[in-house]
Amino acid sequence: MELSGSEDLLLFRRDCFGCYLAPAERIPELLKEIGIQRERTFRKVGEGSNKSIDLDEYDYFYQHLFLWDHERNQLVGAYRVGLGAEIMPRFGTKGFYTASLFRFKKPFRDLLFSSIELGRSFIQASYQKKRLPLFLLWEGIVMVLMKNDFTSGLIGWIRNTHRHVSPKHLFYYCSEYAYRFFNIQKNSRGFPRLIQAIILHPKLEYKQLVET
């Protein structure tokens, strides 16, 4: 894979894991691997494109946040990252994947220049029972936000694979457990502090982490 000579893409290293942020043109072969593992992971939860590789037109001009296991020399998981400051001048609102699903009104469009779109995330099945890989990807998101301090917010779309859970239940769950701690506001360090606590205390329960 194309990790040799990619030190400038490395965000951080934790034990055997390296977290990277790369534009598609820097990782053509690894991008194919991301598409293959994304498809395999989505199929296990009843999703997927029914193709051998899950890549679309957005993958080729978005950046990719990915976690690499240097001991096993394999991909662990990834997020697709769309930087509004890069997308808007080139493609306008149509460059955002979420714009293919929703109609953006003008007040929201004005925020897109300083927004980051996240999506198409996955963790390979063999790593899903371990908490650390997901938390390291989240730490990577924090670092992307810190590198782009102009960012006004994160946007994205979550496919509901929880078919036996009502939308109302999911709404209240996100309101209670996601918004309160993960909403990043100006001068707020809540999300970075929570991720740091997770990394430092991987065995603590959620309630204990929030109180650290």
Contacts in CASP RR format, 6 or more apart in sequence:
PFRMAT RR
TARGET T0000
AUTHOR 0000-0000-0000
METHOD contacts of the structure
MODEL  1
MELSGSEDLLLFRRDCFGCYLAPAERIPELLKEIGIQRERTFRKVGEGSN
KSIDLDEYDYFYQHLFLWDHERNQLVGAYRVGLGAEIMPRFGTKGFYTAS
LFRFKKPFRDLLFSSIELGRSFIQASYQKKRLPLFLLWEGIVMVLMKNDF
TSGLIGWIRNTHRHVSPKHLFYYCSEYAYRFFNIQKNSRGFPRLIQAIIL
HPKLEYKQLVET
1 29 0 8 1.000
1 30 0 8 1.000
1 33 0 8 1.000
1 68 0 8 1.000
1 73 0 8 1.000
1 75 0 8 1.000
2 26 0 8 1.000
2 27 0 8 1.000
2 28 0 8 1.000
2 29 0 8 1.000
2 30 0 8 1.000
3 20 0 8 1.000
3 30 0 8 1.000
3 68 0 8 1.000
6 20 0 8 1.000
6 22 0 8 1.000
6 26 0 8 1.000
6 27 0 8 1.000
9 20 0 8 1.000
9 21 0 8 1.000
9 22 0 8 1.000
9 26 0 8 1.000
10 18 0 8 1.000
10 19 0 8 1.000
10 20 0 8 1.000
11 18 0 8 1.000
11 19 0 8 1.000
11 20 0 8 1.000
11 21 0 8 1.000
11 65 0 8 1.000
11 140 0 8 1.000
11 143 0 8 1.000
11 144 0 8 1.000
12 18 0 8 1.000
12 19 0 8 1.000
12 139 0 8 1.000
12 140 0 8 1.000
12 143 0 8 1.000
13 19 0 8 1.000
14 132 0 8 1.000
14 136 0 8 1.000
14 199 0 8 1.000
16 69 0 8 1.000
16 70 0 8 1.000
16 71 0 8 1.000
16 72 0 8 1.000
17 67 0 8 1.000
17 68 0 8 1.000
17 69 0 8 1.000
17 70 0 8 1.000
17 76 0 8 1.000
17 132 0 8 1.000
17 133 0 8 1.000
17 136 0 8 1.000
18 67 0 8 1.000
18 68 0 8 1.000
18 70 0 8 1.000
18 136 0 8 1.000
19 65 0 8 1.000
19 66 0 8 1.000
19 67 0 8 1.000
19 68 0 8 1.000
19 136 0 8 1.000
19 137 0 8 1.000
19 139 0 8 1.000
19 140 0 8 1.000
19 143 0 8 1.000
20 65 0 8 1.000
20 66 0 8 1.000
20 67 0 8 1.000
20 68 0 8 1.000
21 63 0 8 1.000
21 64 0 8 1.000
21 65 0 8 1.000
21 81 0 8 1.000
21 140 0 8 1.000
21 143 0 8 1.000
21 144 0 8 1.000
22 30 0 8 1.000
22 63 0 8 1.000
22 64 0 8 1.000
22 66 0 8 1.000
23 63 0 8 1.000
23 64 0 8 1.000
24 31 0 8 1.000
24 59 0 8 1.000
24 60 0 8 1.000
24 61 0 8 1.000
24 62 0 8 1.000
24 63 0 8 1.000
24 64 0 8 1.000
25 60 0 8 1.000
27 64 0 8 1.000
30 66 0 8 1.000
30 75 0 8 1.000
31 55 0 8 1.000
31 59 0 8 1.000
31 60 0 8 1.000
31 64 0 8 1.000
32 53 0 8 1.000
32 55 0 8 1.000
33 75 0 8 1.000
34 55 0 8 1.000
34 59 0 8 1.000
34 64 0 8 1.000
34 66 0 8 1.000
34 75 0 8 1.000
34 77 0 8 1.000
34 78 0 8 1.000
35 53 0 8 1.000
35 54 0 8 1.000
35 55 0 8 1.000
35 59 0 8 1.000
36 52 0 8 1.000
36 53 0 8 1.000
36 54 0 8 1.000
37 75 0 8 1.000
37 77 0 8 1.000
37 78 0 8 1.000
37 122 0 8 1.000
37 124 0 8 1.000
38 54 0 8 1.000
38 55 0 8 1.000
38 78 0 8 1.000
38 120 0 8 1.000
38 122 0 8 1.000
39 48 0 8 1.000
39 49 0 8 1.000
39 51 0 8 1.000
39 52 0 8 1.000
39 53 0 8 1.000
39 54 0 8 1.000
40 124 0 8 1.000
40 125 0 8 1.000
41 122 0 8 1.000
41 123 0 8 1.000
41 124 0 8 1.000
41 125 0 8 1.000
42 48 0 8 1.000
42 49 0 8 1.000
42 54 0 8 1.000
42 122 0 8 1.000
44 125 0 8 1.000
45 161 0 8 1.000
46 161 0 8 1.000
47 159 0 8 1.000
47 161 0 8 1.000
48 54 0 8 1.000
54 120 0 8 1.000
58 80 0 8 1.000
58 95 0 8 1.000
58 97 0 8 1.000
59 80 0 8 1.000
59 120 0 8 1.000
61 86 0 8 1.000
61 87 0 8 1.000
61 90 0 8 1.000
61 91 0 8 1.000
61 95 0 8 1.000
62 80 0 8 1.000
62 81 0 8 1.000
62 82 0 8 1.000
62 117 0 8 1.000
63 80 0 8 1.000
63 81 0 8 1.000
63 82 0 8 1.000
63 83 0 8 1.000
64 78 0 8 1.000
64 79 0 8 1.000
64 80 0 8 1.000
64 81 0 8 1.000
65 78 0 8 1.000
65 79 0 8 1.000
65 80 0 8 1.000
65 81 0 8 1.000
65 137 0 8 1.000
65 140 0 8 1.000
65 141 0 8 1.000
65 144 0 8 1.000
66 75 0 8 1.000
66 76 0 8 1.000
66 77 0 8 1.000
66 78 0 8 1.000
66 79 0 8 1.000
67 75 0 8 1.000
67 76 0 8 1.000
67 77 0 8 1.000
67 78 0 8 1.000
67 133 0 8 1.000
67 136 0 8 1.000
67 137 0 8 1.000
68 74 0 8 1.000
68 75 0 8 1.000
68 76 0 8 1.000
69 75 0 8 1.000
69 76 0 8 1.000
69 127 0 8 1.000
74 124 0 8 1.000
75 124 0 8 1.000
76 123 0 8 1.000
76 124 0 8 1.000
76 127 0 8 1.000
76 133 0 8 1.000
77 121 0 8 1.000
77 122 0 8 1.000
77 123 0 8 1.000
77 124 0 8 1.000
77 127 0 8 1.000
77 133 0 8 1.000
77 137 0 8 1.000
78 120 0 8 1.000
78 121 0 8 1.000
78 122 0 8 1.000
78 137 0 8 1.000
79 118 0 8 1.000
79 119 0 8 1.000
79 120 0 8 1.000
79 121 0 8 1.000
79 137 0 8 1.000
79 141 0 8 1.000
80 97 0 8 1.000
80 117 0 8 1.000
80 118 0 8 1.000
80 119 0 8 1.000
80 120 0 8 1.000
80 121 0 8 1.000
81 116 0 8 1.000
81 117 0 8 1.000
81 118 0 8 1.000
81 119 0 8 1.000
81 144 0 8 1.000
82 96 0 8 1.000
82 116 0 8 1.000
82 117 0 8 1.000
82 118 0 8 1.000
83 116 0 8 1.000
83 148 0 8 1.000
84 96 0 8 1.000
84 112 0 8 1.000
84 113 0 8 1.000
84 114 0 8 1.000
84 115 0 8 1.000
84 116 0 8 1.000
84 117 0 8 1.000
85 113 0 8 1.000
85 114 0 8 1.000
85 148 0 8 1.000
85 150 0 8 1.000
87 95 0 8 1.000
87 96 0 8 1.000
87 112 0 8 1.000
87 117 0 8 1.000
88 112 0 8 1.000
88 113 0 8 1.000
92 112 0 8 1.000
93 99 0 8 1.000
93 104 0 8 1.000
93 109 0 8 1.000
93 112 0 8 1.000
96 112 0 8 1.000
96 117 0 8 1.000
96 155 0 8 1.000
97 117 0 8 1.000
97 119 0 8 1.000
97 156 0 8 1.000
97 157 0 8 1.000
98 117 0 8 1.000
98 155 0 8 1.000
98 156 0 8 1.000
98 157 0 8 1.000
101 157 0 8 1.000
102 157 0 8 1.000
104 112 0 8 1.000
111 152 0 8 1.000
111 153 0 8 1.000
112 155 0 8 1.000
114 150 0 8 1.000
114 151 0 8 1.000
114 152 0 8 1.000
114 153 0 8 1.000
115 151 0 8 1.000
115 152 0 8 1.000
115 153 0 8 1.000
115 154 0 8 1.000
115 155 0 8 1.000
116 144 0 8 1.000
116 145 0 8 1.000
116 148 0 8 1.000
116 151 0 8 1.000
116 153 0 8 1.000
116 154 0 8 1.000
116 155 0 8 1.000
117 154 0 8 1.000
117 155 0 8 1.000
117 156 0 8 1.000
118 141 0 8 1.000
118 154 0 8 1.000
118 155 0 8 1.000
118 156 0 8 1.000
119 156 0 8 1.000
119 157 0 8 1.000
121 137 0 8 1.000
123 133 0 8 1.000
123 134 0 8 1.000
123 137 0 8 1.000
127 133 0 8 1.000
131 198 0 8 1.000
131 202 0 8 1.000
132 199 0 8 1.000
132 202 0 8 1.000
135 195 0 8 1.000
135 198 0 8 1.000
135 199 0 8 1.000
135 202 0 8 1.000
136 199 0 8 1.000
138 195 0 8 1.000
138 198 0 8 1.000
139 195 0 8 1.000
139 196 0 8 1.000
139 199 0 8 1.000
141 154 0 8 1.000
142 191 0 8 1.000
142 192 0 8 1.000
142 195 0 8 1.000
145 151 0 8 1.000
145 154 0 8 1.000
145 184 0 8 1.000
146 192 0 8 1.000
153 184 0 8 1.000
154 184 0 8 1.000
160 167 0 8 1.000
160 170 0 8 1.000
162 170 0 8 1.000
177 206 0 8 1.000
181 190 0 8 1.000
181 191 0 8 1.000
181 194 0 8 1.000
181 210 0 8 1.000
182 191 0 8 1.000
182 194 0 8 1.000
183 191 0 8 1.000
184 190 0 8 1.000
184 191 0 8 1.000
194 209 0 8 1.000
194 210 0 8 1.000
197 204 0 8 1.000
197 209 0 8 1.000
197 212 0 8 1.000
198 204 0 8 1.000
198 209 0 8 1.000
201 208 0 8 1.000
201 209 0 8 1.000
201 212 0 8 1.000
204 212 0 8 1.000
END
